[in-house]
Amino acid sequence: MSLVSSRRRSGAATPSPDFDRAFAHEVLVTETVRIKALIIASTVLVAIMTVMAVFFPHLMDEVWRSRFSLGAYYAAYLPFVIFELMVLGSIRHRIAHGGDVPILRRYLSVVIETSLPTAALAIHMSQMGPERALSFTIPLAYFIFIILSTLRLDFFLSAFTGLVSAVELFVMATWYPTLIVPNYDASHDYGFHLARSLLLLAGGVIAGAVGVQLRRQFVAAIAAVSARDSITNLFGQHVSPQVVERLLAEGGHDVTDTRDVAVMFVDIRGFTAAARLRSPAAVVERLDTAFAVLVEIVDRHGGIVNKFLGDGFLALFGAPLADRDAAQSAVTAAREMLAAMTRQNEGSDWPLRIGIGIHRGEVVAGNVGSPRRKEYTVIGDTVNFAARLETLNKEFDSQLLVSGSVYDDIKNDRAGAVSLGEVAVRGYETPLPVWRLA
């Protein structure tokens, strides 16, 4: 069925094509569950009848009040199972290729499936008589199909299942007996059979209402996952769960604007040269071990790692979530990162030394990229100067350098700060104040 039209009926919006595909996939998955349940249920029932007919034939004859014959039941069961297996294979193919089942095929499937109890009822009537067959178990089998129709997650398909069940039962109760029993008159029981049929129809409507509720829950669940995936794709997988939750709550991560942020560049000193002496697996393992600690500290202080740059990364404080104390958060995180690396280096056969540069200022923050792939990033002189600060660590044999704007913002965290004066920075015409914190 058309996913868009279906969702319009249920009142849900259409967030994106990716959402449509994900939702259609989930609907088809529930459809496979429904079909498997029908196959299993019908197989179990036929198996029980087979066992009873083989080992307790007299009991079956007594229940049927005639000679019980399995052949007719297998004649109805086998085509039904073959049909359901074909439908199951078709749905699995569509799942694998991202397709959907046409609406007309769904309604046709309802008619064919719901006719199985009707075929069984016809056999019962022929073997045990109309009145006894109508008061036996088969009329209740329609409810199995109605209940399982909730897994279609479509109100109209469930209601149609109830309608088909009601019509077929009414026809079998009032018209079919006249074909097999001479002078049979069911007119005096029309009200009785109509009431039972209306109950089946009501069951279909109720199943449809349940299906709608399940559909809404699917929509809500997939929408939440899609929103989280969108943020992860935009900001990278290195965004903490706390940041993701705040972005979902604020809903403003798609806006391009100017922000006041603290930009941090981190680089592992001499990593490339040392990596040449080790295996690729050892290089990746050591880098992952270091990044695991450093990124966790950034996350804990409200920053995000915006980009990994080989053996370093760019972190942001104050974007995409505003932070009035962005500079202080960045410096506190930087100090913890240096202490954490010192602890990690103890006893390691590959100690690492990191350099950090932090600058605060305005940047343009937004989504940049092609229509097929965008990425959240920051652009501006603030980013360039933070990168230059990090490279100055080589010149001053330092590990943490900050700009004058950052130093002005950390009035309560200046322990060990040493002014390097006005420093000539590559790419800038005039020297700029730089402070060494470690």
N, C-alpha and C positions, 0 to 999 in steps of 0.2 A: 504494500500500500504506500501511497505517497506520504513520506514522513512529514513534509512541510504542512500539507493539508491536515494531516492527523494532529499535528501539534497546534494548529490554529483552532481545531475543535476543542482541544483541551485547555486552551487559553495560554499556552506557553509560547514564548518568543523564540525566534531562530537566531541564536548568537552568531554562528559562523558555519561555513561548510564543514570544517573539521568536527564541529559539534554534531552536525547532521550525520556525518559518517559514523561517529562514535555511537550515537544513539541508535541509528539503524542497525549497527552491529549488535548492540545489546538486545534489541528487539528480536533479531534473528536467532540469537543465542537462546533466549527464552522459548522461542518457537521450537528449536531442536529439543529442548527439555520436554515440552508438551508432547511432541511426537513420540519421543522415546517412552514417555509415561503411557501413552495410548498403546504402543506396541507391547510393552511389558504387561500392562493390565489385561489386554485381550489374550496374550499368550498364556498368562497364568490361568485365566478362566478356562480356556480351551484345554490346557494341560490337566486341570482338575477334572473337567468333564471326561477327558480321555481315561484318566486313572479310574474314575468312578465307573465308567462304562466297561472297562476291562476287568476290574476286580469285584465290582458290585453291580453286575448287570440287572439283577432282580430288583435292587433298590431303585435304580434309575427307571426301570419299567413301571415301578409302583408310583414314583413321583410323576412320571409323564402319563400314567394311566394308559399306556400304549407301548408298542415296541420302540425303544429308544434307538435312534440311528445317528452315528457320528458323522457320516458322510456329508449330510447337508450343512452341518456346522463348519466343517473344513472347507466346503465350497464357498462359504461366505468369509471365513477367516483368512484363507490364503490370499485371495485377491486384495483384501484389505491391507494385510501386512506388506504385500508387494508394493501396493500403492504408497503406503506410508514410507517405506524404505526409499522409494523413488523420490518422494518429496523431501525426505531427509537429505538424500544425496544432492538434490538440487539446491537446498538451502545452504549446505556446507560449501558447495561450489560458489554460491553468491557471497558467502562470508569471506571466503579466501580471496575473492576478486573485488570485494567492496561493493557488491550490488544489493538490490532489494527485490522483494517479491511483488509482482504487479497486483493491484487491488482485485481485479476480476479473478485471478487465480486463487487468491485467498478465500473469496466467497465460494468459488467452486469447490475448494477443498473442504469448506464447512459442510456443504451439501453432501459430498461423497462420504466424509467421515461420519457424519451424524446419521447416515442411512444404514450403518452397520447394526445398531440396535433394531432398526426397522426390519432388516433382513432376518435377524435372529428371531424377532417377534413373529414374523411370517412363518418361520419354521416351527416355532412353538405352537402356533395356532393350528398348523397342519397336523402336528403330532398329538397335542393334548386338548385341542378344541379352543375356540375363541375365548369363552368366558374364563376358563381356567388359566389360559396363557396370559390374558390381560390382568389377572390378579396375581400372577407369579412375579418373578424378579426382573424380567427383561425391561418392562417399562421404566424401572428405576435406573437402568443403565444409561438412559439419556442424561441423567444428572452427572455422570462421570465426564461426559463430553462438555457439558455446560461448565462444570467446575474448572476443568483444565483449560477452557477457553479464556480464563482470566490471564493466562500466560501469553496470550496474543497481545495484551496491553492495548486493546482497542475496544471501546464501548460498543460500537456498532457491530463488530464481528461477534462479540459475546451475545448481544441481543439477537442477532441473526441466528446464532446457534440455538438459542432458546425458542425462536420463532419456528425454525425448521423442525426442532424436536416436537413442539406443540402441534404443528400441522400434521406431521407424519404420524404421531400417536393418535390424533383424532381421526385421521383417515383410516388407519389400521383398525381402530376400534369400531368405526361406524360403517365403513364401506367394504373393507377387505373380507370380513366374515360372510358377506352375502355372496362372495365368489366361491367359497369353499363349503358353505353349509346351505343346503336348500331351504328356502322359505325363512331364512334368518331375518329377524326384524330388530334393528338396533335403535329405532326411533324413540322408544320409551327411555333409552339411556343417554340421549344426547346431552342433557344437562350434566349428568355424572361425568361423562367423558370430556365435555367442554371444560368443566372445573379442573380436572386433572391437567388438561392441556394448558390452561391459563396459568397453572402453577409452574409448569415448565417454562413458559414465557417469562413469568416473573423471576424465575431463577436466572434466566439469561440476562435480564435487565440488572439484577443484583450483581451477577458476575461481571457485567460490563462496568458497573460502578466501582467494583473492587479493582478491575483492570485499570481504570482511569487513575485511581489513587496510586497504584503501583507505577504507572507511567509517570505521574508527577514526581514520585520519589526518584525514579530513574533520571528524569530531567534535572532535578535538583542536584543529585549526586554527580552526574556527568558534567553539569554546568560548573560545579565547584571544582572538579578535577581539571576541567578545561581552563578555568580561570587561573588555577595554580600552575598548570602547564604553560599558560601564556606568560605568566610572570617569570617562571623559570627560564623559558626560552628568551625572554627579553633581557633579564638581568644576569642570566647564567645560573648554573647549578650551584654556585658557591654563595647563594643567598640564604641566610639563616631562616628557619621556620618562623621566628618572631617577626622578621621583616616582611616575609610573605603575608602573614596574617594581617599586619598593619596596612600593607598595600591593598589587600583585598577589602579591608574595612574602609579605607579612604577612597579607593577607586579612582585615583588620579594619576596613575603611573604612565598614562599615555600622553600626558601633557608635556609639550616642549616649552621650557621657560628658563629664566635666568635665576640661578641659585647662588647663595653664599655658602661655600663648602670648604672643607679641609681636604686637600688632596695628598695622599701618601704614596710614595714610590718605594718599593722594597726590592733589593737586589742581593743575591748571594755572591759574595766576593770570591773570585778565582774558581768558580764552579766549573766553568767550561774546560779550563786547563786540567783540573783534577779529574774530570769525567773521562778524559782521554785514556787514563790509566786503569779504568775499571770497565766491567762488562755493562752492556746496556741495561740489563735487569737490575744490577746494583745501582746504577745511576738513577733509574726511575724510582727504585725503592727508597733511596736516600732523599730524593727530592720530595716524594710523597710524604715521608715521615716528617720532614721539616715543614712543608706546607700545611699538613694536618694541624700542627700546633699553632702556626702563625695565623691561619684563617680562622681557627676557633676563637682566638683572641680578638681579631677584628670583629667577628660576629658578636661576641659578648659585649663589645663596647658600642654597638649600634651602627657599625660600618658595614660596607659590602665590598667584596673583592670584585671590582668591575672587569678586570682583565688579567689573565696570566700571561706573563711576558717571558717565556722560556724559563730561566732560573730566577724569576722575580714576578712581581705583580703590582697592579695599580689598585689602590683601595680608596673609597670615598666615604667621607663622614659629612652628613648633612644633605645627602642626595641618595636615593630619591625621596627619603624622608627627612624633613627639616629637623635640624638640631642646633639650638642656640649655642650650645657648648661644643660645637664640632671640633674646634682646634684642641680644646682640652681633652676630648674623647680620643682624638688621634694621638696626642702625646702620651696619654696614659697607656693606650694600647701599645704604642711603640716601646715604651719602657718595659712593659710586660713581655713583649716579644724578644727583646734583648736578653732579659733574665731567663726566659724559657729556653732560648737557644744555648745559653751558657750551661743550663742544667742538662740539656739534651746532649751537649758535646762531651760531658763527663763520661769517660770510659768508652767513647766512640772512636773507632779507627778512622773515621772521616769527619773531623770537627768542621763546622761551618761558621763563617763569619758573615754577618749581614750588614748592609748599609741601608739607612732610611733617610728620606728627605720629605719634609712636610711644609706645605705652604697653604695659606688660607686666602680666599678671594672669590670673586664672582666667576661663574662659568655658565655656558649655555648647556643645559642638560636636556636630553631628549632622545628619541628613537631615530637612529640613523641606519641606512642600509637600503637594500633593494626591496621591491614589493614582495618578493618571496621570503626574504630573511632580513629582519631588522634587529638591531641590538641597541640597548640603552647605553649611552656614552656621554662624556662631558668634553666640551671643547672650549679652549680659551687660553689666555696667557698664564692663568693660574696653574693649569696642568703642565705647561711647558716649563715654568719656573720650578715647580716641584720636582720634575725630572732632572733639571740641571742641578738642583740642590743635592739630590741623591748621588750624582756623579762626582760632586765636590768632596764626598767622603774619601775618595781615593787620594785627592790632593792633600787633605788635612789629616789623613790617617785616623778618621773618626768613624762613628757608626750611626750617629743621629744628629742631623742638621735641620734647623728650622729657620723660617724666614722671620723678619721683624714683625710681621702681622701676627704670626703664631705666638711669638714671644710676648707680645702685648696682651694676648688673650689668656695666658697661663700664669697670671700673677701669683697664684698659690702653688705653682708647681715648677719653680725655677731652680730647684736644687741642682747644683753642679753645672749650671748654665755658664758658658764662657763666650763672650763676644769675640767674634773674629773680625769685627770692624766692617768697613765697606769693602766688599769682595767683588772683584771683576768676574762677571758671569758671562759665559759664552752666549752670544746672541743678544746681549743687552749693552746699550751704549754707555750707561753710567753704572758705577759700582753700586751694589745693594747690600743692606745689612744682613748678616748671617750670624746665627747663634749655634754654638755647639752644645748639645745636651749630653752627649756620650761619645 
